Amino acid sequence: MSAVLFAIIALVGWGTADIFGGLVARKVGGYSSAVLNYILCVIITSFYIPFALPELINFNLESILWLIVLLPIGIIPLITLYEGINRGNASLVGIISGSFGALVAILSVIFLKESLNVYQIVSIIVVFVGLVLSSLNLKNFKLKQILTDKGIPFALFSLVAWAIHLTFIKIPIRQVGWFWPAYISWWGFPLVFFYLKKKSIKISIPSDKKHRIYMVMNSMISIIAIFSFNIAVAKGQSSIVAPIASSYPALFALLAYFVFKDKLTKQQIIGMFTTLIGIILLSVSA
């Protein structure tokens, strides 16, 4: 049950952090907001290193190799996500790339030998349906968009890459704890810098105090979210933890109603309740 609790903390954290990240992105752009978040996460969490030094003894060749392989796999999807949003339907790209929880569940069952009963499978499906309803405008959505939207290939790449990263990160987490895998993964931000330089995209820093505070809040809450996810994975099954944590877009939609004054449709409200029901069912079954 503790794994579910930490998964819910990750859900709330990611949903809330995206609000602050969105406020910063509206000021300096999505790429700048994301890269600055990574850099601040590295700076802030570096203060915890003295307390995590004893865990270094647990590193072995396997954990090192996994972290080296997973580092770019966890960072590159950020680039493809924004490319997808720039080239296609933003909500469609967002819901596809953000559905990594369902794929993590499948990969965890196949490769990590985790097991799900019928009740849990149904609960995950309910969470996914609620996520779609709360995030995607089905009224204006046409099925042929999946075949024609230029952002879909980028969204699918983000979906698969994030799912792979969040599935197999469990291996080094079990070996070296919840801190180092997250800390090392944030050091992948130079890959984004390299891409932005190639595309001649400049990084901008908010000039006003308010948005700098938002920037710090985004990083602080993101840190809590990813550490909570890692702890949840260490304590329980990724196939249950990931679907819960990845349903954060439903919370984001609700928070956006109050912060950005985005209107909530009946479909979104139904989707939020459906997601909540799925999470409760999944929590009870864990």
Stockholm file with secondary structure:
# STOCKHOLM 1.0

chainA/1-286         MSAVLFAIIALVGWGTADIFGGLVARKVGGYSSAVLNYILCVIITSFYIPFALPELINFNLESILWLIVLLPIGIIPLITLYEGINRGNASLVGIISGSFGALVAILSVIFLKESLNVYQIVSIIVVFVGLVLSSLNLKNFKLKQILTDKGIPFALFSLVAWAIHLTFIKIPIRQVGWFWPAYISWWGFPLVFFYLKKKSIKISIPSDKKHRIYMVMNSMISIIAIFSFNIAVAKGQSSIVAPIASSYPALFALLAYFVFKDKLTKQQIIGMFTTLIGIILLSVSA
#=GR chainA/1-286 SS CHHHHHHHHHHHHHHHHHHHHHHHHHHHCHHHHHHHHHHHHHHHHHTTHHHHGGGGGGCCHHHHHHHHHHHHHHHHHHHHHHHHHHHSCHHHHHHHHTTHHHHHHHHHHHHSCCCCCHHHHHHHHHHHHHHHHHHSCTTSCCTTHHHHCTTHHHHHHHHHHHHHHHHHTHHHHHHHCSHHHHHHHHTTHHHHHHHHHHTTCCCCCCCSHHHHHHHHHHHHHHHHHHHHHHHHHHHSCHHHHHHHHTTHHHHHHHHHHHHTCCCCCHHHHHHHHHHHHHHHHHHHHC
#=GC SS_cons         CHHHHHHHHHHHHHHHHHHHHHHHHHHHCHHHHHHHHHHHHHHHHHTTHHHHGGGGGGCCHHHHHHHHHHHHHHHHHHHHHHHHHHHSCHHHHHHHHTTHHHHHHHHHHHHSCCCCCHHHHHHHHHHHHHHHHHHSCTTSCCTTHHHHCTTHHHHHHHHHHHHHHHHHTHHHHHHHCSHHHHHHHHTTHHHHHHHHHHTTCCCCCCCSHHHHHHHHHHHHHHHHHHHHHHHHHHHSCHHHHHHHHTTHHHHHHHHHHHHTCCCCCHHHHHHHHHHHHHHHHHHHHC
//
